Amino acid sequence: MRKEHSLIVTLVCLLLLGAIPAQSADVGTVFGTLWSARPIGAQAGEFGLNVGIADATSVYGTFTYGVGEHWDGRLKLGLIDDENMDPKLGFGIDLKNTFLDAGGPSNHPMDMAAGGFLEWYDTDPLTVMQFGAVFLGSRDFMLKNNQIITPYAQLSLRLERVSWEFMGEDNSDSDLEFGFNVGVKYQMTRYINLYGEFQLDGNDGLFVGLTYLIL
């Protein structure tokens, strides 16, 4: 009988341990990159609609504004669905500065930008807050039909803070994590761009998007 009790207690302990989210989860960002290093232009505005088919599925909208000749800011808001649970709200902010322009008098081989981001989302039981720095490079290529294709890649370093509640107690874990995104932007018209990219950062998967220039 004692052996049976010991076995039951051991199994219960293992189940409880399995229910606790692992530390250093590296849950990743849920919004992808979906922009190139080239700025959209001072006082220009652009709406976007994007989908992430990754470990956490996301559907979200964006608004990008050219806050200066070489500065872009972007707001992101959408729904996050992790492990087929109820969709939850996600929010993000991006800011980037293009410090090298492809071509021009200096004849740089590509556009280069650096910036930062802030991201928050709640997938219940996990609440994730993260912020970090990004380094982004891209290059425009003119096609024979006068449309433009732009390969791009981004490296990111972020502080990822994951919070959860277990058995009435609040828990949290913070870690530095890296991410890598590579994709292609296709300019269909002056106003419409299509994006497709792969992300590798803990929330691994495919991201696609469409943007429309309104200003």
C-alpha positions in Angstrom: 0.0 0.0 0.0 2.8 2.4 0.8 4.4 1.7 -2.6 1.1 2.5 -4.3 0.8 5.8 -2.3 4.4 6.7 -3.2 3.7 6.0 -6.9 0.6 8.2 -6.8 2.4 11.1 -5.1 5.3 10.8 -7.6 2.9 10.9 -10.5 1.0 13.9 -9.1 4.3 15.8 -8.6 5.4 15.1 -12.1 2.1 16.3 -13.5 2.4 19.5 -11.5 5.9 20.1 -12.6 4.8 19.6 -16.2 2.1 22.2 -15.8 4.6 24.9 -14.8 5.9 26.9 -17.8 9.6 26.3 -18.3 11.9 29.2 -17.6 13.8 30.7 -20.5 10.9 29.8 -22.7 12.0 32.0 -25.6 8.4 32.5 -26.7 9.5 34.9 -29.5 7.8 37.9 -31.1 4.4 37.6 -32.6 4.5 40.4 -35.2 7.5 39.5 -37.5 9.4 42.3 -39.3 7.5 42.9 -42.5 9.2 46.1 -43.6 12.5 47.0 -45.3 15.3 49.3 -44.2 14.2 52.0 -46.7 12.1 54.7 -45.1 8.6 55.5 -46.5 9.3 59.2 -46.5 8.6 62.2 -44.2 4.9 62.5 -43.3 4.0 59.5 -45.4 1.4 57.1 -43.9 0.8 53.4 -44.6 -1.7 50.9 -43.4 -0.9 47.2 -43.3 -2.7 43.8 -42.7 -0.6 40.9 -41.7 -0.9 37.2 -40.8 1.7 35.1 -38.8 1.5 31.3 -39.3 3.9 30.3 -36.6 4.0 28.6 -33.2 1.6 31.4 -32.1 -0.8 32.4 -34.9 -1.4 36.1 -35.3 -3.7 38.4 -37.3 -2.9 42.1 -36.9 -3.0 45.6 -38.4 -0.3 48.2 -38.6 0.1 51.9 -39.2 3.5 53.2 -40.3 4.3 56.9 -40.3 7.4 58.7 -41.6 8.3 60.9 -38.7 11.3 62.2 -40.6 13.3 61.8 -43.8 15.1 58.8 -42.3 12.8 57.9 -39.4 9.8 55.5 -39.4 7.5 54.7 -36.6 4.9 51.9 -36.5 2.0 50.8 -34.4 0.8 47.2 -34.4 -2.4 45.8 -32.9 -4.0 42.4 -33.4 -5.1 39.0 -32.0 -2.8 36.2 -30.9 -3.8 32.6 -30.7 -1.4 30.3 -29.0 -2.0 26.5 -29.0 -5.6 26.9 -30.4 -6.8 28.8 -27.3 -9.0 31.8 -27.3 -7.4 34.7 -29.3 -5.9 37.4 -27.1 -4.9 41.0 -27.7 -1.3 41.9 -28.8 0.2 45.4 -29.1 3.5 46.6 -30.4 5.6 49.7 -31.3 8.5 50.0 -33.7 11.0 52.8 -34.5 13.8 52.7 -37.0 16.4 55.0 -38.4 17.9 54.5 -41.9 21.5 55.5 -41.6 22.8 54.2 -45.0 21.0 54.7 -48.3 21.6 52.4 -51.2 23.0 54.2 -54.2 23.2 58.0 -54.1 26.4 60.0 -53.9 28.0 57.6 -51.5 27.1 54.5 -53.6 26.3 52.3 -50.6 25.5 48.7 -51.6 22.3 48.5 -49.5 20.0 50.3 -47.2 20.8 49.8 -43.5 18.7 50.7 -40.5 18.7 50.3 -36.8 16.0 50.8 -34.3 14.0 49.4 -31.3 10.7 47.8 -30.5 8.3 47.2 -27.7 5.8 44.3 -27.7 3.1 43.1 -25.3 0.7 40.2 -25.5 -1.4 37.9 -23.3 -2.0 34.3 -24.3 -3.3 33.1 -20.9 -1.6 31.8 -18.8 1.4 33.6 -20.2 1.8 37.4 -20.3 4.7 38.5 -22.4 6.4 41.9 -22.4 9.5 42.4 -24.5 11.6 45.2 -25.9 14.9 45.3 -27.8 17.1 46.5 -30.6 17.1 45.6 -34.3 19.5 45.8 -37.2 18.0 45.7 -40.6 19.4 45.5 -44.1 17.7 45.5 -47.6 18.3 46.3 -51.2 15.8 47.3 -54.0 16.0 45.6 -57.4 14.1 47.0 -60.4 12.4 44.3 -62.5 11.8 44.4 -66.2 8.1 45.3 -65.6 9.3 48.4 -63.6 8.1 46.8 -60.3 10.5 46.5 -57.4 11.5 43.5 -55.4 13.4 44.0 -52.1 15.1 41.1 -50.2 15.7 42.0 -46.5 17.0 40.5 -43.3 16.9 41.6 -39.7 18.8 40.6 -36.5 17.3 41.4 -33.1 18.3 41.3 -29.5 15.5 41.6 -27.0 14.8 41.3 -23.2 11.9 38.9 -22.9 9.8 38.9 -19.7 7.3 36.1 -19.2 4.8 36.2 -16.4 2.3 33.6 -15.3 0.1 32.5 -12.3 0.4 29.1 -10.9 -1.5 27.8 -7.8 -2.3 31.3 -6.8 1.2 32.6 -7.0 2.6 35.1 -9.5 5.8 34.0 -11.3 8.0 35.6 -13.9 11.2 35.1 -15.8 13.4 37.5 -17.8 16.0 36.5 -20.4 17.9 38.0 -23.3 17.0 36.4 -26.6 18.1 36.7 -30.2 16.0 36.6 -33.4 16.5 36.4 -37.1 14.0 37.3 -39.9 14.6 37.1 -43.7 12.0 38.0 -46.3 11.0 39.7 -49.5 9.0 42.8 -50.2 7.3 43.1 -53.6 6.1 46.5 -54.8 3.1 45.8 -57.0 2.2 49.5 -57.5 3.4 52.8 -56.0 0.8 52.3 -53.2 0.7 48.5 -52.6 3.4 46.2 -51.3 3.3 42.5 -50.6 5.6 40.8 -48.0 6.6 37.3 -47.2 9.2 36.3 -44.6 10.5 33.5 -42.3 11.1 34.1 -38.6 13.4 32.2 -36.3 13.3 33.5 -32.7 11.2 31.1 -30.6 8.0 31.9 -32.4 9.2 30.2 -35.6 7.1 30.4 -38.8 5.9 32.3 -41.9 4.6 35.8 -41.9 2.8 37.5 -44.8 1.5 41.0 -45.2 0.0 43.7 -47.5 0.5 47.4 -47.1 -1.2 50.3 -48.7 0.3 53.8 -48.8 -2.4 56.4 -47.9 -0.4 59.6 -47.4 
